[in-house]
Amino acid sequence: MNKLYIVIPAYNEEANIETVIREWYPIIEERSEESRLVVIDDGSKDSTYAIMQRLAETMPKFIPLTKPNGGHGATVLYGYRYALDAGADYVFQTDSDGQTRPAEFAQFWEKREQYHMVIGHRKGRQDGFSRVIVTKTLKLVCLLCFHVRVKDANTPFRIMQAEYLKKNLEVIPENYNLPNVVLSVLYAKKKEPVLYIPITFRPRQGGVNSINMKKIFKIGKQAWKDFREINRCIKRSMKAEKEEKEKK
């Protein structure tokens, strides 16, 4: 019951991807024989996938995947579903820009059985004031729309028990652009046991960030519309779960 899948989405990360894979691969080697590191190339236009393929030749527990470009959220969902289909017991997600530190994974792994999700809290993040504003705004939006408080809804540093991840993914549309936000909200609304642990969040370690303030505003505007519809889906799902429990 310790089969871990680490899921990492990647887009145009030729400057970072080899370092990120080499940093995270030892975490997988320390786990069970069936554990895997899965990196999903989201239709990159550079040599990201070629680098991944080369590294896989000497890393038997590394799985390089590629798919047509669909955005970060859709790629995260693709990775989650791949891990669940492969029979993972635990799914951990982080990003390919080198902002998170594998050295901080151990404390998350230690808590994996006690909580349905253990998620990083980017305390004192080092990637710019604009990103801090986005995080605080998202926190407020979650409160206004979903009526729950989440410390850091979209952190790309989380480990989840597969059983509960699979159940909660049923509410999220296939290619939704902010799946981690909705998962954080779902766990909070259902009062599932969740632990937040402070993590280091470094500046991007190389390459160019594909997200700018214009894109963030566009994503935020669409997210507000999507959140309202997803909120209705969540209410229906929670009602169905309650009725099912009452029948038992």
C-alpha positions as CSV (number, residue, x, y, z in Angstrom):
1,M,0.0,0.0,0.0
2,N,2.9,2.3,-0.6
3,K,2.8,2.6,-4.4
4,L,3.7,6.3,-5.0
5,Y,3.3,8.1,-8.3
6,I,4.9,11.5,-8.6
7,V,3.1,13.5,-11.3
8,I,4.8,16.5,-13.0
9,P,3.4,18.5,-15.9
10,A,5.9,20.2,-18.3
11,Y,5.7,22.7,-21.1
12,N,8.7,24.2,-22.8
13,E,10.9,23.3,-19.9
14,E,14.1,22.3,-21.7
15,A,16.1,24.6,-19.4
16,N,14.8,22.9,-16.2
17,I,13.5,19.4,-17.0
18,E,16.7,17.4,-16.7
19,T,17.6,19.0,-13.3
20,V,14.0,18.5,-12.0
21,I,13.9,14.9,-13.1
22,R,17.3,14.1,-11.5
23,E,16.2,15.9,-8.3
24,W,12.9,14.0,-7.9
25,Y,14.0,10.5,-9.2
26,P,15.8,9.5,-6.0
27,I,12.5,10.1,-4.1
28,I,10.9,7.3,-6.2
29,E,13.9,5.0,-5.9
30,E,13.5,5.2,-2.1
31,R,9.8,4.0,-2.3
32,S,8.3,0.7,-3.3
33,E,9.4,-1.2,-6.4
34,E,6.2,-0.3,-8.2
35,S,6.5,3.5,-7.6
36,R,7.0,5.8,-10.6
37,L,8.0,9.3,-11.6
38,V,5.7,10.4,-14.3
39,V,6.4,13.6,-16.3
40,I,3.8,14.7,-18.9
41,D,5.0,16.9,-21.7
42,D,2.1,19.2,-22.7
43,G,2.9,19.5,-26.4
44,S,6.1,21.5,-25.9
45,K,7.6,23.3,-28.8
46,D,11.2,22.9,-27.6
47,S,13.3,19.8,-26.7
48,T,11.6,19.0,-23.4
49,Y,10.2,15.6,-24.5
50,A,13.4,14.6,-26.3
51,I,15.3,15.2,-23.0
52,M,12.8,13.2,-21.1
53,Q,13.1,10.3,-23.5
54,R,16.9,10.3,-23.2
55,L,16.8,10.3,-19.4
56,A,14.2,7.4,-19.4
57,E,16.8,5.1,-21.0
58,T,18.8,5.0,-17.7
59,M,15.9,5.6,-15.3
60,P,13.6,2.5,-15.2
61,K,11.2,4.1,-12.8
62,F,10.7,7.2,-14.9
63,I,7.8,7.3,-17.3
64,P,7.9,10.1,-20.0
65,L,4.6,10.9,-21.5
66,T,3.5,13.4,-24.1
67,K,0.2,14.7,-25.3
68,P,-1.3,17.6,-27.4
69,N,-1.1,21.0,-25.7
70,G,-4.1,21.5,-23.4
71,G,-2.7,23.7,-20.6
72,H,-1.4,23.1,-17.1
73,G,-4.6,22.1,-15.5
74,A,-5.6,19.6,-18.2
75,T,-2.1,18.1,-18.0
76,V,-2.3,17.7,-14.2
77,L,-5.6,15.9,-14.6
78,Y,-4.1,13.7,-17.2
79,G,-1.3,12.8,-14.8
80,Y,-3.7,12.1,-11.9
81,R,-5.9,9.8,-14.0
82,Y,-2.8,8.0,-15.4
83,A,-1.6,7.4,-11.9
84,L,-4.9,6.1,-10.7
85,D,-5.3,3.8,-13.7
86,A,-1.9,2.4,-12.9
87,G,-3.0,1.5,-9.4
88,A,-1.2,4.1,-7.3
89,D,-1.9,4.2,-3.6
90,Y,-0.6,7.8,-3.3
91,V,-0.3,10.5,-5.8
92,F,2.1,13.5,-5.4
93,Q,2.0,16.5,-7.7
94,T,4.6,19.2,-8.2
95,D,5.7,21.4,-11.1
96,S,8.7,21.3,-13.5
97,D,10.0,24.8,-13.0
98,G,12.3,23.8,-10.1
99,Q,10.5,26.1,-7.5
100,T,9.9,23.3,-5.1
101,R,12.5,21.3,-3.1
102,P,12.5,17.4,-3.0
103,A,14.2,17.6,0.4
104,E,10.9,18.8,1.8
105,F,9.0,15.7,0.6
106,A,9.8,13.4,3.5
107,Q,7.6,15.2,6.0
108,F,4.7,14.9,3.6
109,W,5.3,11.2,3.2
110,E,5.4,10.6,6.9
111,K,1.8,12.1,7.3
112,R,0.3,10.3,4.2
113,E,-1.7,7.8,6.2
114,Q,-3.1,10.3,8.7
115,Y,-4.6,12.7,6.2
116,H,-6.5,12.4,2.9
117,M,-4.3,15.1,1.5
118,V,-1.1,16.8,2.8
119,I,-0.5,20.1,0.9
120,G,2.2,22.7,0.9
121,H,1.7,26.2,2.2
122,R,3.9,28.6,0.2
123,K,4.9,30.8,3.2
124,G,7.2,33.6,2.1
125,R,7.2,32.6,-1.5
126,Q,10.1,34.0,-3.6
127,D,8.6,34.2,-7.1
128,G,7.4,37.8,-7.1
129,F,4.9,40.1,-5.5
130,S,2.4,39.6,-8.4
131,R,2.2,35.9,-7.6
132,V,1.5,36.6,-3.9
133,I,-1.4,38.8,-5.0
134,V,-2.8,36.1,-7.2
135,T,-2.7,33.6,-4.3
136,K,-4.4,36.0,-1.9
137,T,-7.0,36.8,-4.5
138,L,-7.7,33.2,-5.1
139,K,-8.1,32.6,-1.4
140,L,-10.7,35.3,-1.3
141,V,-12.5,34.0,-4.3
142,C,-12.7,30.5,-2.8
143,L,-14.2,32.1,0.4
144,L,-16.8,34.1,-1.6
145,C,-17.8,31.4,-4.1
146,F,-17.4,28.2,-2.1
147,H,-17.7,29.5,1.5
148,V,-14.6,27.7,2.7
149,R,-11.2,28.9,3.8
150,V,-8.1,27.4,2.2
151,K,-4.6,28.4,3.1
152,D,-3.1,27.9,-0.3
153,A,-5.6,26.4,-2.8
154,N,-3.3,25.9,-5.8
155,T,0.0,24.8,-4.4
156,P,1.9,22.4,-6.7
157,F,3.2,20.3,-3.8
158,R,0.6,17.9,-2.5
159,I,0.3,14.2,-1.7
160,M,-3.1,12.5,-1.8
161,Q,-4.5,9.1,-0.9
162,A,-5.6,7.6,-4.2
163,E,-9.0,6.4,-2.9
164,Y,-10.2,9.9,-2.1
165,L,-8.5,11.6,-5.1
166,K,-10.4,9.3,-7.4
167,K,-13.7,10.0,-5.8
168,N,-13.2,13.8,-5.8
169,L,-12.0,13.9,-9.4
170,E,-15.5,12.8,-10.5
171,V,-16.7,16.3,-9.9
172,I,-14.0,18.0,-12.1
173,P,-14.5,18.3,-15.9
174,E,-11.9,16.4,-17.9
175,N,-9.8,19.4,-19.1
176,Y,-10.5,21.9,-16.3
177,N,-7.8,24.5,-16.0
178,L,-7.7,24.8,-12.1
179,P,-8.1,21.2,-10.8
180,N,-5.9,21.7,-7.8
181,V,-8.0,24.6,-6.6
182,V,-11.2,22.6,-6.9
183,L,-9.7,19.7,-5.1
184,S,-8.6,21.9,-2.2
185,V,-12.1,23.3,-2.0
186,L,-13.7,19.8,-2.2
187,Y,-11.6,18.5,0.6
188,A,-12.4,21.6,2.7
189,K,-16.2,21.5,2.0
190,K,-16.4,17.8,2.8
191,K,-14.3,18.4,6.0
192,E,-11.9,15.6,4.9
193,P,-8.7,15.5,7.0
194,V,-6.2,17.8,5.3
195,L,-2.8,19.0,6.7
196,Y,-1.0,22.1,5.5
197,I,2.8,22.2,5.9
198,P,4.9,25.3,5.1
199,I,7.2,24.8,2.1
200,T,10.0,26.7,0.4
201,F,8.9,28.2,-2.9
202,R,12.0,29.3,-4.9
203,P,12.1,31.6,-7.9
204,R,11.8,29.7,-11.3
205,Q,15.1,28.0,-11.8
206,G,15.4,28.5,-15.5
207,G,13.5,29.2,-18.7
208,V,10.7,31.6,-19.2
209,N,7.4,31.5,-17.3
210,S,4.5,31.0,-19.8
211,I,2.0,32.7,-17.5
212,N,1.9,36.5,-17.3
213,M,-0.5,38.9,-15.7
214,K,-2.7,39.1,-18.8
215,K,-3.1,35.4,-18.9
216,I,-3.7,35.3,-15.1
217,F,-6.5,37.8,-15.5
218,K,-8.1,35.8,-18.3
219,I,-7.8,32.6,-16.3
220,G,-9.3,34.3,-13.3
221,K,-12.2,35.7,-15.2
222,Q,-13.0,32.3,-16.7
223,A,-12.4,30.6,-13.3
224,W,-15.1,32.8,-11.6
225,K,-17.7,31.6,-14.2
226,D,-16.5,27.9,-13.9
227,F,-16.5,28.0,-10.1
228,R,-20.2,28.9,-10.0
229,E,-21.0,25.8,-12.2
230,I,-18.6,23.6,-10.3
231,N,-20.1,24.8,-7.0
232,R,-23.5,23.4,-8.1
233,C,-21.8,20.1,-9.1
234,I,-20.2,19.9,-5.6
235,K,-23.5,20.5,-3.9
236,R,-25.2,17.8,-5.9
237,S,-22.3,15.4,-5.3
238,M,-22.3,16.0,-1.5
239,K,-26.1,15.6,-1.4
240,A,-25.8,12.3,-3.2
241,E,-23.1,11.1,-0.8
242,K,-25.2,12.1,2.2
243,E,-28.2,10.2,0.9
244,E,-26.0,7.2,0.2
245,K,-24.7,7.2,3.8
246,E,-28.2,7.6,5.2
247,K,-29.4,4.5,3.2
248,K,-26.6,2.5,4.9
